[in-house]
Amino acid sequence: MTQDLIDAFYGGLANRDGEAMAACYHDEALFEDPIFGELVVDDARDMWRMLCSSDTDLSLNHTILESTESSAKVNWVAKYTFSSTGRPVTNDVVATMKIRDGLIVDHRDDFGFWKWSSQALGIPGQLLGWTPMLKAKVRATTRTNLDEFKAKQA
């Protein structure tokens, strides 16, 4: 059952189906990653809807490393062009998920922010990707983008 949920979630991302991804989250879910920070369920659902709606050349594969009825650990690798800079990115992520009632209730994506920012942002990311200042700037930008996306959907 957990494997089917994980396959549906990442299948949704691979197919750029934000609604399919959103449906995998429990109504009490939390999400966190280095770029968006911590998001409550509605923001997490809209984040995936936003990312899936962008015009990008995303390719993705995922491998379930561990799974039980109540948890999963997944390695997923996304390759895409970062729209703001046109730079190619390969993001290698380890997701840790808690499952309740057959849905994701806690989702934590872990990856190296410096490695991501070096690819996505080029020289500024290479020079400043390790600093809290750049991470805060990226989070503020992604929050603004998410808020604008949500406003358009309302």
Wavefront OBJ file of the C-alpha trace (Angstrom):
o trace
v 0.000 0.000 0.000
v 2.778 2.491 0.897
v 4.645 1.594 -2.283
v 1.528 2.321 -4.361
v 1.162 5.713 -2.639
v 4.804 6.611 -3.284
v 4.608 5.467 -6.901
v 1.420 7.537 -7.383
v 3.070 10.593 -5.831
v 6.252 10.498 -7.914
v 4.338 9.315 -10.970
v 2.308 12.501 -10.608
v 5.504 14.552 -10.569
v 6.954 12.706 -13.559
v 3.694 13.324 -15.443
v 3.450 16.910 -14.161
v 0.111 16.146 -12.516
v -0.051 18.390 -9.458
v -3.575 17.244 -8.613
v -2.430 13.623 -8.381
v 0.389 14.682 -6.062
v -1.902 16.861 -3.915
v -4.288 13.930 -3.478
v -1.495 11.924 -1.819
v -1.305 14.297 1.160
v -3.241 13.853 4.397
v -5.262 16.927 5.445
v -2.859 17.394 8.381
v 0.328 17.034 6.330
v 3.502 19.073 6.658
v 6.231 19.409 4.041
v 9.778 20.732 4.349
v 12.749 21.155 2.050
v 15.767 23.488 1.815
v 14.172 25.738 -0.836
v 10.601 26.220 0.394
v 11.177 25.649 4.106
v 8.254 24.213 6.065
v 4.812 24.315 4.469
v 1.393 23.368 5.820
v -0.722 21.018 3.716
v -2.532 23.559 1.516
v 0.730 25.306 0.680
v 2.458 21.972 0.015
v -0.328 20.893 -2.323
v -0.180 24.232 -4.147
v 3.620 24.078 -4.338
v 3.399 20.820 -6.308
v 0.578 22.207 -8.456
v 2.751 25.248 -9.203
v 5.859 23.210 -9.967
v 3.906 20.819 -12.183
v 2.323 23.697 -14.108
v 5.640 25.294 -15.028
v 6.902 24.888 -18.545
v 10.021 22.842 -17.954
v 11.824 19.826 -19.304
v 11.530 17.769 -16.118
v 12.609 14.146 -16.072
v 12.420 12.152 -12.878
v 13.114 8.760 -11.415
v 12.556 7.487 -7.910
v 13.654 4.496 -5.862
v 11.935 3.397 -2.682
v 14.758 2.733 -0.215
v 12.579 1.660 2.712
v 8.852 1.357 3.298
v 6.470 0.223 6.006
v 2.769 0.879 6.532
v 3.647 4.077 8.388
v 6.788 5.388 6.674
v 8.882 5.551 3.550
v 12.326 6.677 2.543
v 12.721 7.508 -1.135
v 15.599 8.637 -3.314
v 14.409 10.732 -6.225
v 16.416 12.487 -8.890
v 14.973 15.326 -10.925
v 16.657 16.753 -14.008
v 15.328 20.038 -15.354
v 16.194 23.494 -16.594
v 15.865 26.116 -13.848
v 13.463 28.606 -15.406
v 14.893 31.758 -13.781
v 18.400 31.243 -15.182
v 18.035 28.649 -17.951
v 20.675 26.524 -16.217
v 20.488 22.703 -16.101
v 19.932 21.130 -12.681
v 20.202 17.564 -11.438
v 18.741 17.450 -7.942
v 19.372 14.251 -5.985
v 16.905 14.166 -3.088
v 16.215 11.831 -0.176
v 12.617 12.068 1.010
v 11.509 10.815 4.397
v 7.752 10.393 4.738
v 5.368 9.410 7.478
v 2.121 7.782 6.382
v -1.235 7.893 8.160
v -4.571 6.631 6.865
v -2.872 5.682 3.588
v -1.695 9.262 2.904
v 1.472 11.293 3.443
v 1.242 13.183 6.743
v 4.873 14.340 7.030
v 7.228 14.806 4.061
v 10.824 15.997 4.437
v 13.027 16.375 1.351
v 16.755 16.590 2.018
v 19.379 17.696 -0.498
v 22.462 19.873 -0.563
v 21.378 23.497 -0.962
v 24.873 24.582 -2.018
v 24.993 21.911 -4.741
v 21.506 22.872 -5.962
v 22.210 26.621 -5.897
v 25.545 26.151 -7.687
v 23.720 24.457 -10.550
v 20.579 26.616 -10.593
v 22.179 30.013 -9.966
v 25.701 29.580 -11.355
v 28.499 31.727 -9.916
v 26.311 33.428 -7.243
v 25.201 29.995 -6.034
v 28.753 28.680 -6.038
v 30.034 31.641 -4.054
v 27.104 32.200 -1.703
v 25.152 28.927 -1.681
v 26.539 27.982 1.704
v 25.345 31.223 3.343
v 22.123 31.689 5.303
v 21.658 34.955 3.348
v 21.245 33.215 -0.021
v 19.037 30.489 1.444
v 16.787 33.179 2.972
v 16.636 35.059 -0.344
v 15.700 31.889 -2.250
v 13.017 31.033 0.331
v 11.572 34.553 0.122
v 11.447 34.301 -3.674
v 9.790 30.875 -3.637
v 7.268 32.086 -1.035
v 6.391 35.062 -3.246
v 6.048 32.786 -6.277
v 3.800 30.419 -4.325
v 1.632 33.269 -3.008
v 1.249 34.671 -6.552
v 0.323 31.215 -7.879
v -2.267 30.765 -5.128
v -3.770 34.198 -5.810
v -4.225 33.313 -9.509
v -5.981 30.066 -8.566
v -8.472 31.788 -6.240
l 1 2 3 4 5 6 7 8 9 10 11 12 13 14 15 16 17 18 19 20 21 22 23 24 25 26 27 28 29 30 31 32 33 34 35 36 37 38 39 40 41 42 43 44 45 46 47 48 49 50 51 52 53 54 55 56 57 58 59 60 61 62 63 64 65 66 67 68 69 70 71 72 73 74 75 76 77 78 79 80 81 82 83 84 85 86 87 88 89 90 91 92 93 94 95 96 97 98 99 100 101 102 103 104 105 106 107 108 109 110 111 112 113 114 115 116 117 118 119 120 121 122 123 124 125 126 127 128 129 130 131 132 133 134 135 136 137 138 139 140 141 142 143 144 145 146 147 148 149 150 151 152 153 154
